[in-house]
Amino acid sequence: ILGLSTLRMIETAIEHILKRHYQVKDPTFVDIKQYYHKHLHPDVMNFSDEKIYDKVFQAGNFVGVFQFTQKGAQEFCVRAKPRNIIDLSAITSIYRPGPLGADVDKDYVKAKEDPDQVHYYHPIIEEVTKETYGFLIFQEQIALLAHKLGKDISLDEANLLRKLLTKKGTGKGAREKNNIRNKFIDGCGENGIDETTAGKLWQTLEYFNGYGFNKSHAISYSILSFQCAWLLTNYPAEWVAAFLDKEPEGRKEQAINIAKKMGFEIQEVNVNTSGTKWEISLDGKTLIQPLSSVKGVGSSAIQQIMD
C-alpha cells in the first residue's frame, strides 16, 4: 500500500480529534474507524467542497498532503487552480517526467484558464476530453475515444489498443495495431471526419499514450489527497500534530518550521505534559514535543515516566 504513511497520519489525526472534540479518552481502532466512515469515507465526502480547494490546493497550503510534498507539484497545482477531483487527478497525472518534458503542464493551465479557446475536432472528442480541457490525460480516454470513433472497435479491442500503442515492432502486435488503425480511420470517415484529420487523430492517440496515466489509479490517489486536505482545513492542529509525528528525524526541523509558519507555538519537551507523540494544548495553539524526541529515551522508559 503506497500511501501507508499517509494512512498512519489520518489515523493519528482522528485519534487527536476524538480526544479533543468528542471527549474520547483512549480512542480504540474501532472508534477511529467509525469516525472515518462517518466523515472521511469516499461515499460520504463532498468532493465539491470549495473551501477545501480554496484553502489548500489553490492557496498552496500543502502540509502533509499526499502527492503534494514536492515543491514543483505544489506550484503546478496552484497555477492549475483545481475545483474538483478530476482536476486533481489530471494535475497529479501530468506531474510526471513525460508530460512535463512535453510542456503539457503549461498547455493544460492555458486551456483551463480559457476553455472557450479549446478546439475540438468532433463532438465525440469533446465528450471524451472536455473534463481535461481537450487533453488525453488518462489511458481510459484513449480507449474510449477509439471505441466511440472507430468502426466496430469493441471496448476490449480499445483496451488492447491502449497496450499496443506503447509497443514498437513488426510482429503480431503491429498487425493488430494496424488492423485497429484501419477500423479507426473507417469509423472517423463515417462520423464525418476526413482521412487527413483522422490520420492526425491517430497520431495524437499514439503521442498521448506515451504518457497517458491510469484514471482509476489517479482518482483513487486524489481521493486520499483530498482526505488529507479535509483534515488540514477542518482540524489544522490535529493534522499538523499527526504530520510532525510521521516526519522522520532528518526532516523534523523542517517540519517544525512549517508548523511555526502556520502560527503554532512549539513547546519543548516537558516531563509533565509530553507523551509518546506530539500533543496539542487546550487552546489548540501550541504543539508539545513528545518525550520520544529526546535522544536515547525509549518507549518503555517513556511509559514509566508517564505512569
LUMNU-72827 format. One record per residue (C-alpha): x, y, z; residue number from 0. Coordinates in Angstrom, 1 decimal. Last residue first. Layout:
x X&y Y&z Z&seq NUM
...
END
This chain:
x 2.9&y 6.2&z 34.7&seq 306
x 4.0&y 8.7&z 32.1&seq 305
x 7.7&y 8.4&z 33.2&seq 304
x 7.4&y 4.6&z 33.1&seq 303
x 5.8&y 4.7&z 29.7&seq 302
x 8.6&y 6.9&z 28.4&seq 301
x 11.2&y 4.5&z 29.7&seq 300
x 9.5&y 1.6&z 27.9&seq 299
x 9.2&y 3.6&z 24.6&seq 298
x 12.9&y 4.5&z 24.5&seq 297
x 14.8&y 7.7&z 25.6&seq 296
x 18.2&y 7.7&z 23.9&seq 295
x 17.7&y 11.0&z 22.1&seq 294
x 14.8&y 13.1&z 23.4&seq 293
x 12.2&y 13.3&z 20.7&seq 292
x 10.4&y 10.3&z 22.2&seq 291
x 9.4&y 12.5&z 25.1&seq 290
x 6.9&y 14.2&z 22.8&seq 289
x 7.1&y 17.8&z 21.7&seq 288
x 4.0&y 19.9&z 22.6&seq 287
x 2.1&y 21.8&z 19.9&seq 286
x 0.6&y 25.1&z 20.9&seq 285
x -2.4&y 26.9&z 19.5&seq 284
x -5.1&y 24.4&z 20.1&seq 283
x -6.5&y 26.2&z 23.2&seq 282
x -6.1&y 23.0&z 25.3&seq 281
x -2.5&y 22.4&z 24.1&seq 280
x -1.9&y 19.7&z 21.5&seq 279
x 0.3&y 16.6&z 21.9&seq 278
x 3.0&y 15.2&z 19.7&seq 277
x 3.5&y 11.5&z 20.5&seq 276
x 4.6&y 9.3&z 23.4&seq 275
x 3.7&y 11.9&z 26.0&seq 274
x 4.8&y 15.4&z 26.9&seq 273
x 2.9&y 17.3&z 29.6&seq 272
x 4.6&y 16.9&z 32.9&seq 271
x 8.1&y 15.9&z 31.7&seq 270
x 8.1&y 18.8&z 29.3&seq 269
x 9.8&y 18.6&z 25.9&seq 268
x 9.8&y 21.9&z 24.2&seq 267
x 6.6&y 23.8&z 23.4&seq 266
x 6.2&y 24.8&z 19.7&seq 265
x 3.8&y 27.7&z 19.1&seq 264
x 1.6&y 27.3&z 16.0&seq 263
x 1.1&y 30.1&z 13.5&seq 262
x 1.2&y 28.1&z 10.2&seq 261
x 4.8&y 29.3&z 9.8&seq 260
x 5.6&y 27.6&z 13.1&seq 259
x 4.2&y 24.3&z 11.8&seq 258
x 6.4&y 24.6&z 8.7&seq 257
x 9.4&y 25.3&z 10.9&seq 256
x 8.6&y 22.2&z 12.9&seq 255
x 8.5&y 20.1&z 9.7&seq 254
x 11.9&y 21.5&z 8.6&seq 253
x 13.4&y 20.5&z 12.0&seq 252
x 11.8&y 17.1&z 11.7&seq 251
x 13.1&y 16.2&z 8.3&seq 250
x 16.0&y 14.0&z 9.2&seq 249
x 14.2&y 12.8&z 12.3&seq 248
x 11.5&y 11.3&z 10.2&seq 247
x 8.1&y 13.0&z 9.7&seq 246
x 5.1&y 11.0&z 10.9&seq 245
x 4.7&y 12.5&z 14.3&seq 244
x 5.0&y 16.1&z 13.0&seq 243
x 2.3&y 15.3&z 10.4&seq 242
x 0.0&y 13.9&z 13.1&seq 241
x 0.5&y 17.1&z 15.2&seq 240
x -0.1&y 19.1&z 11.9&seq 239
x -3.4&y 17.3&z 11.3&seq 238
x -4.7&y 17.7&z 14.9&seq 237
x -3.9&y 21.4&z 14.9&seq 236
x -5.3&y 22.0&z 11.5&seq 235
x -8.7&y 20.3&z 12.1&seq 234
x -11.1&y 21.5&z 9.4&seq 233
x -8.7&y 22.5&z 6.7&seq 232
x -5.9&y 20.1&z 7.3&seq 231
x -8.4&y 17.2&z 7.8&seq 230
x -10.1&y 18.0&z 4.5&seq 229
x -6.8&y 18.4&z 2.7&seq 228
x -5.7&y 14.9&z 3.9&seq 227
x -9.0&y 13.5&z 2.7&seq 226
x -8.5&y 15.3&z -0.6&seq 225
x -5.1&y 13.7&z -1.1&seq 224
x -6.6&y 10.3&z -0.5&seq 223
x -9.3&y 11.0&z -3.0&seq 222
x -6.6&y 12.1&z -5.4&seq 221
x -4.9&y 8.7&z -5.1&seq 220
x -8.1&y 6.8&z -6.0&seq 219
x -8.7&y 9.3&z -8.9&seq 218
x -5.2&y 8.7&z -10.3&seq 217
x -5.5&y 4.9&z -10.1&seq 216
x -8.9&y 4.9&z -11.8&seq 215
x -7.5&y 7.2&z -14.5&seq 214
x -4.4&y 5.2&z -15.4&seq 213
x -1.9&y 7.7&z -16.9&seq 212
x -1.3&y 8.6&z -20.5&seq 211
x 2.4&y 9.5&z -21.1&seq 210
x 3.3&y 7.7&z -24.3&seq 209
x -0.4&y 7.2&z -25.0&seq 208
x -0.6&y 10.9&z -25.8&seq 207
x 1.6&y 10.6&z -28.9&seq 206
x -0.1&y 7.4&z -30.3&seq 205
x -3.6&y 8.8&z -29.8&seq 204
x -2.5&y 12.1&z -31.4&seq 203
x -1.0&y 10.2&z -34.3&seq 202
x -4.5&y 8.6&z -34.7&seq 201
x -6.1&y 12.0&z -34.6&seq 200
x -3.7&y 13.2&z -37.3&seq 199
x -4.7&y 10.3&z -39.5&seq 198
x -8.4&y 11.0&z -38.9&seq 197
x -7.7&y 14.7&z -39.9&seq 196
x -6.2&y 13.5&z -43.2&seq 195
x -9.0&y 10.9&z -43.8&seq 194
x -11.9&y 13.4&z -43.4&seq 193
x -14.0&y 13.3&z -40.2&seq 192
x -17.8&y 12.9&z -40.9&seq 191
x -18.5&y 10.2&z -38.3&seq 190
x -18.5&y 7.5&z -41.1&seq 189
x -15.0&y 8.7&z -42.0&seq 188
x -13.8&y 8.5&z -38.4&seq 187
x -15.1&y 4.9&z -38.3&seq 186
x -13.1&y 4.0&z -41.4&seq 185
x -9.9&y 5.6&z -39.9&seq 184
x -10.4&y 3.7&z -36.6&seq 183
x -11.1&y 0.4&z -38.3&seq 182
x -7.9&y 0.9&z -40.3&seq 181
x -6.0&y 1.7&z -37.1&seq 180
x -7.4&y -1.4&z -35.4&seq 179
x -6.0&y -3.6&z -38.1&seq 178
x -2.6&y -1.7&z -37.9&seq 177
x -2.5&y -2.3&z -34.2&seq 176
x -3.2&y -6.0&z -34.6&seq 175
x -0.5&y -6.3&z -37.3&seq 174
x 2.0&y -4.4&z -35.1&seq 173
x 1.2&y -6.7&z -32.2&seq 172
x 1.7&y -9.8&z -34.2&seq 171
x 5.2&y -8.8&z -35.2&seq 170
x 6.7&y -5.7&z -36.8&seq 169
x 7.9&y -3.7&z -33.8&seq 168
x 7.0&y -1.0&z -31.3&seq 167
x 4.9&y -1.1&z -28.2&seq 166
x 3.2&y 1.7&z -26.3&seq 165
x 0.3&y 1.8&z -28.7&seq 164
x -0.3&y -1.9&z -28.2&seq 163
x -1.5&y -1.5&z -24.6&seq 162
x -4.1&y 1.2&z -25.3&seq 161
x -5.0&y -0.7&z -28.5&seq 160
x -5.9&y -3.8&z -26.4&seq 159
x -8.2&y -1.5&z -24.3&seq 158
x -9.9&y -0.4&z -27.5&seq 157
x -10.2&y -4.0&z -28.6&seq 156
x -11.9&y -4.9&z -25.3&seq 155
x -14.2&y -1.8&z -25.6&seq 154
x -15.2&y -3.0&z -29.0&seq 153
x -14.0&y -1.3&z -32.2&seq 152
x -16.9&y -1.7&z -34.7&seq 151
x -15.9&y 1.3&z -36.7&seq 150
x -13.7&y 3.7&z -34.6&seq 149
x -14.9&y 7.0&z -33.1&seq 148
x -16.6&y 5.7&z -29.9&seq 147
x -14.2&y 2.8&z -29.2&seq 146
x -11.0&y 4.6&z -30.1&seq 145
x -12.1&y 7.6&z -28.0&seq 144
x -12.9&y 5.3&z -25.1&seq 143
x -9.5&y 3.6&z -25.2&seq 142
x -7.6&y 6.9&z -25.3&seq 141
x -9.8&y 8.3&z -22.5&seq 140
x -9.1&y 5.3&z -20.4&seq 139
x -5.4&y 5.9&z -20.7&seq 138
x -5.9&y 9.3&z -19.0&seq 137
x -4.5&y 12.7&z -19.9&seq 136
x -5.8&y 13.0&z -23.4&seq 135
x -6.0&y 16.8&z -23.4&seq 134
x -9.1&y 18.7&z -24.7&seq 133
x -9.8&y 20.5&z -21.4&seq 132
x -9.4&y 17.5&z -19.1&seq 131
x -13.2&y 17.1&z -18.4&seq 130
x -13.8&y 18.0&z -22.1&seq 129
x -11.8&y 15.0&z -23.3&seq 128
x -14.4&y 12.3&z -24.1&seq 127
x -17.5&y 14.4&z -24.9&seq 126
x -15.3&y 16.9&z -26.8&seq 125
x -13.8&y 14.1&z -28.9&seq 124
x -17.3&y 12.8&z -29.6&seq 123
x -18.4&y 16.3&z -30.7&seq 122
x -15.6&y 16.5&z -33.3&seq 121
x -12.3&y 18.2&z -34.0&seq 120
x -12.4&y 20.0&z -30.6&seq 119
x -10.8&y 23.5&z -30.3&seq 118
x -10.0&y 24.8&z -26.8&seq 117
x -10.4&y 28.6&z -26.9&seq 116
x -13.6&y 28.6&z -24.8&seq 115
x -11.6&y 26.7&z -22.0&seq 114
x -9.6&y 29.9&z -21.2&seq 113
x -7.8&y 29.4&z -17.9&seq 112
x -8.0&y 25.6&z -18.2&seq 111
x -6.5&y 25.7&z -21.7&seq 110
x -3.6&y 27.8&z -20.5&seq 109
x -3.0&y 25.6&z -17.5&seq 108
x -3.0&y 22.5&z -19.6&seq 107
x -0.6&y 24.0&z -22.1&seq 106
x 1.9&y 24.8&z -19.3&seq 105
x 1.6&y 21.3&z -17.7&seq 104
x 1.8&y 19.6&z -21.1&seq 103
x 5.2&y 21.1&z -21.6&seq 102
x 6.4&y 17.9&z -23.4&seq 101
x 9.1&y 17.2&z -20.7&seq 100
x 6.4&y 17.8&z -18.1&seq 99
x 4.2&y 15.1&z -19.7&seq 98
x 7.0&y 12.5&z -19.8&seq 97
x 8.6&y 13.3&z -16.4&seq 96
x 5.5&y 13.2&z -14.2&seq 95
x 3.2&y 16.0&z -13.0&seq 94
x 0.6&y 15.4&z -15.7&seq 93
x -1.1&y 12.6&z -13.8&seq 92
x -1.1&y 14.5&z -10.5&seq 91
x -2.7&y 17.5&z -12.2&seq 90
x -5.2&y 15.4&z -14.1&seq 89
x -6.3&y 13.7&z -10.8&seq 88
x -6.7&y 17.0&z -9.0&seq 87
x -8.8&y 18.4&z -11.9&seq 86
x -10.9&y 15.2&z -11.9&seq 85
x -11.4&y 15.6&z -8.1&seq 84
x -12.9&y 19.1&z -8.5&seq 83
x -12.0&y 22.8&z -8.5&seq 82
x -8.3&y 22.7&z -9.3&seq 81
x -6.4&y 26.0&z -9.7&seq 80
x -3.8&y 25.0&z -12.4&seq 79
x -1.3&y 27.5&z -11.2&seq 78
x -1.6&y 26.4&z -7.5&seq 77
x -1.3&y 22.8&z -8.6&seq 76
x 1.8&y 23.4&z -10.7&seq 75
x 3.5&y 25.2&z -7.7&seq 74
x 2.7&y 22.3&z -5.3&seq 73
x 3.8&y 19.7&z -7.8&seq 72
x 7.1&y 21.5&z -8.2&seq 71
x 7.6&y 22.0&z -4.5&seq 70
x 7.3&y 18.3&z -3.8&seq 69
x 5.0&y 17.2&z -0.9&seq 68
x 1.9&y 17.3&z -2.9&seq 67
x 1.1&y 13.6&z -3.6&seq 66
x -0.4&y 13.2&z 0.0&seq 65
x -1.0&y 16.4&z 1.9&seq 64
x 1.4&y 16.7&z 4.8&seq 63
x 1.3&y 20.5&z 4.9&seq 62
x 0.0&y 21.5&z 1.5&seq 61
x -1.1&y 25.2&z 1.9&seq 60
x -0.6&y 26.4&z -1.7&seq 59
x -3.7&y 28.7&z -1.6&seq 58
x -5.3&y 26.9&z -4.6&seq 57
x -4.9&y 23.3&z -3.4&seq 56
x -5.3&y 24.0&z 0.4&seq 55
x -7.6&y 26.8&z 1.5&seq 54
x -9.5&y 27.4&z -1.8&seq 53
x -9.8&y 23.7&z -2.8&seq 52
x -11.0&y 22.7&z 0.7&seq 51
x -13.5&y 25.6&z 1.0&seq 50
x -14.9&y 24.8&z -2.4&seq 49
x -16.3&y 21.4&z -1.2&seq 48
x -17.0&y 19.7&z -4.5&seq 47
x -15.6&y 16.3&z -3.3&seq 46
x -18.3&y 16.2&z -0.6&seq 45
x -17.3&y 13.1&z 1.4&seq 44
x -19.9&y 10.4&z 2.3&seq 43
x -19.1&y 7.6&z -0.1&seq 42
x -15.4&y 8.4&z -0.1&seq 41
x -15.2&y 7.7&z 3.6&seq 40
x -13.9&y 10.7&z 5.6&seq 39
x -16.7&y 11.8&z 7.9&seq 38
x -18.9&y 8.9&z 9.1&seq 37
x -16.7&y 6.0&z 7.9&seq 36
x -13.6&y 7.7&z 9.3&seq 35
x -15.2&y 8.4&z 12.7&seq 34
x -16.3&y 4.7&z 12.9&seq 33
x -12.8&y 3.5&z 12.0&seq 32
x -11.2&y 5.7&z 14.7&seq 31
x -13.7&y 4.4&z 17.4&seq 30
x -13.0&y 0.8&z 16.2&seq 29
x -9.2&y 1.5&z 16.4&seq 28
x -9.8&y 2.4&z 20.0&seq 27
x -9.8&y 6.0&z 21.3&seq 26
x -8.4&y 6.5&z 24.8&seq 25
x -10.1&y 9.5&z 26.4&seq 24
x -13.0&y 10.0&z 24.0&seq 23
x -14.1&y 13.6&z 24.8&seq 22
x -15.5&y 14.2&z 21.3&seq 21
x -13.6&y 17.3&z 20.3&seq 20
x -10.1&y 16.9&z 21.8&seq 19
x -9.8&y 13.1&z 22.3&seq 18
x -11.7&y 12.2&z 19.1&seq 17
x -9.9&y 14.8&z 17.0&seq 16
x -6.5&y 13.6&z 18.3&seq 15
x -7.3&y 10.0&z 17.4&seq 14
x -8.6&y 11.2&z 14.0&seq 13
x -5.2&y 12.9&z 13.4&seq 12
x -3.3&y 9.7&z 14.3&seq 11
x -5.4&y 7.6&z 12.0&seq 10
x -5.0&y 10.1&z 9.1&seq 9
x -1.3&y 10.3&z 9.7&seq 8
x -1.0&y 6.5&z 9.7&seq 7
x -3.0&y 6.4&z 6.4&seq 6
x -0.5&y 8.9&z 5.0&seq 5
x 2.4&y 6.6&z 6.0&seq 4
x 0.7&y 3.7&z 4.2&seq 3
x 0.0&y 5.5&z 0.9&seq 2
x 1.9&y 3.0&z -1.3&seq 1
x 0.0&y 0.0&z 0.0&seq 0
END
